[in-house]
Amino acid sequence: MKALRLLKLTVFSFILIFPISVAAAPTPEYQPDEYFRGSVVKIKQESAPDESGIVLQMVDVSLKDASGTKIIQEVVNTVDKKTKRGPVKIGDDVVVIKVPDTVNGDQFYISDNYRLGNIALFAVLFFVVVLILGRWRGLTSIVGLIGGVAVLAGFIIPLIVRGYNPLLVVTTGSLVIICVSMFFAHGFNKSTALSVVSTGITLALASVLAYTAVHLTFLFGTGSEEAMFVSFGSTDSLDLRGILLAGIIIGTLGVLDDITTAQTAAVRELHDAKPNMTFAEMFGRVMRIGREHIASLVNTLVLAYAGASFPLFLLFYTSNAQPLWALVNSQQIAEELVRTLVGSTSLVLAVPISSAIAAYYYTKKPALDKK
């Protein structure tokens, strides 16, 4: 009996103590990889190519540690001809990744070349060209660009990551981007206001068209490698179909400004040249200009989308595993086709919409209100 009681007491104590001990037990903390910018100062060793042609370089890289102290660190660089990763040379700026390893010690690898400095040079060139040729209007357009990027990075992306409806968020954010970028770029005047109204109406139509097309074609937003990374990452609760819709709308928004502003400006110039034109005459004249705009838009948009997805098209073209119709029907190709068709259709619709709104205003308002 005493042994049975002792056994029961031991089991009961274990049941009580085990959860507490598990809760109190220290859990190993995950240490994320660290990234550093460094410069190659010495080539120490280079191995012979293996069977796959990969060469390993042992190099010394000058970089700053977490405390800001400059150190010389031995780093491994993988040279792979298939990925065009060539050997590094003394003086090359590189990105070093530190992989924590409590068993064998921290491992350092060269993950990429450092290229932000050269990118900054082209950014400066872009801004200088815009300011020289655009002058004051160029400066205001840059301000509008910065404002649009701020809305995208500070409003649209954070809310989508937090789980809000992507279509609702991107529609609201796009309206803000329209007002900020267009008014700063083209001035606070009635012509710009007409363009903003035209862009907003076209954007609403584009949202409806994109929503309908994505659902009718059974697209789920899984047609890209980036979407798969998002779905398996820390943001796995995101609505990938909604993100696909958001991308289509933002891509369309990028060109709408040009169309609506150009058509509104054409109406204004026609009115200044002949103020007594009727709505029908004004709309007919500006649509002749718009048809030329449409003709150039079709080629420009299709080639722009094709260029952005060119590696994907090459991959499928060289693949003989599936027939052509099956490739076109796949999620990857279908997404690009729907993106192109919806965006192009919306932009073409923007021509008559902006022309009609501007023509109505300039032919129906009193003469004193047109200045």
Secondary structure, DSSP 8 states (H G I E B T S, - for coil): -HHHHHHHHHHHHHHHHHHHHHHHS--------EEEEEEEEEEEEE----TT--EEEEEEEEEE-TTS-EEEEEEEEEEBTTTTB----TT-EEEEEEE--TTT--EEEEEEE--HHHHHHHHHHHHHHHHHHHHHHHHHHHHHHHHHHHHIIIIIHHHHHTT--HHHHHHHHHHHHHHHHHHHHH-SSHHHHHHHHHHHHHHHHHHHHHHHHHHHTT--S-SSHHHHHHHHSTTTTS-HHHHHHHHHHHHHHHHHHHHHHHHHHHHHHHHHH-TT--HHHHHHHHHHHHHHHHHHHHHHHHHHHHHHTHHHHHHHHT--SS-HHHHHHSHHHHHHHHHHHHHHHHHHHHHHHHHHHHHHHHHHS-GGGG-
